[in-house]
Amino acid sequence: ALFSSKNLQAGESDYAQIRLENKIYASFGDRFIFRQFSPPITLGGGTVLETSPLKYHKRYIKDITGLLNGLEKNTPAERILASFSIIDIRPLNIKEIQIKTGLRSEETYQQLQQLIQTKQVKQFSLNKMDDFLSDSQLQQIHLQLANELEKYQRHYPGRSGMSQAELISLLGKKYSE
């Protein structure tokens, strides 16, 4: 699925989500070529930016394109920030960030420490592992919390507020991890 057009002419480029019949092993930054067998024609090629993307939906095109633009950047910090999706908000551990960005372990750790110091990434521990969320993800969660509470207040104007258990149950469906 091409992101901004239906067809590409020779020399043009676009982001695409490629669905294959069989699983393959690919990493961030790997190059690939698509060829037709008979007659032998090279159809195109590119570079892997995301190895486990969300399924392509037109309604998320702006967010997905922003994420891919960030992953395509050369600075490690920009690639790390782009690895945090605001569509599928969930914490990432250091291994997942390494896989998404193609960075070495030491470089990932150093960059994460700098991003934590500049308050662009938050670190917390779940199940004895360090997990990370970006500031933009936390802002999105905050916005969704406020929206849910506002909806509840409109629906039940006489009540003093939503119980913590009810709010956790409601948001737990979105943020199961």
Secondary structure as the mmCIF struct_conf table of DSSP 4:
data_model
#
loop_
_struct_conf.conf_type_id
_struct_conf.id
_struct_conf.beg_label_comp_id
_struct_conf.beg_label_asym_id
_struct_conf.beg_label_seq_id
_struct_conf.end_label_comp_id
_struct_conf.end_label_asym_id
_struct_conf.end_label_seq_id
STRN STRN1 LEU A 2 LEU A 2
BEND BEND1 PHE A 3 SER A 4
BEND BEND2 LYS A 6 LYS A 6
TURN_TY1_P TURN_TY1_P1 ALA A 10 GLY A 11
STRN STRN2 ALA A 16 ALA A 16
BEND BEND3 GLU A 21 ASN A 22
TURN_TY1_P TURN_TY1_P2 PHE A 28 GLY A 29
STRN STRN3 ARG A 31 GLN A 36
TURN_TY1_P TURN_TY1_P3 PHE A 37 PRO A 40
STRN STRN4 ILE A 41 THR A 47
BEND BEND4 THR A 51 SER A 52
HELX_LH_PP_P HELX_LH_PP_P1 PRO A 53 TYR A 56
HELX_RH_3T_P HELX_RH_3T_P1 LYS A 58 TYR A 60
HELX_RH_AL_P HELX_RH_AL_P1 ILE A 61 GLU A 72
BEND BEND5 LYS A 73 THR A 75
HELX_RH_AL_P HELX_RH_AL_P2 PRO A 76 ALA A 82
TURN_TY1_P TURN_TY1_P4 SER A 83 SER A 83
BEND BEND6 PHE A 84 PHE A 84
BEND BEND7 ILE A 86 ASP A 88
STRN STRN5 LEU A 92 ASN A 93
HELX_RH_AL_P HELX_RH_AL_P3 ILE A 94 THR A 101
TURN_TY1_P TURN_TY1_P5 GLY A 102 GLY A 102
HELX_RH_AL_P HELX_RH_AL_P4 SER A 105 GLN A 117
TURN_TY1_P TURN_TY1_P6 THR A 118 LYS A 119
BEND BEND8 GLN A 120 GLN A 120
STRN STRN6 VAL A 121 LEU A 126
TURN_TY1_P TURN_TY1_P7 ASN A 127 LYS A 128
STRN STRN7 MET A 129 SER A 134
HELX_RH_AL_P HELX_RH_AL_P5 ASP A 135 HIS A 155
TURN_TY1_P TURN_TY1_P8 PRO A 157 GLY A 158
BEND BEND9 ARG A 159 SER A 160
HELX_RH_AL_P HELX_RH_AL_P6 GLN A 164 GLY A 172
TURN_TY1_P TURN_TY1_P9 LYS A 173 LYS A 174
#
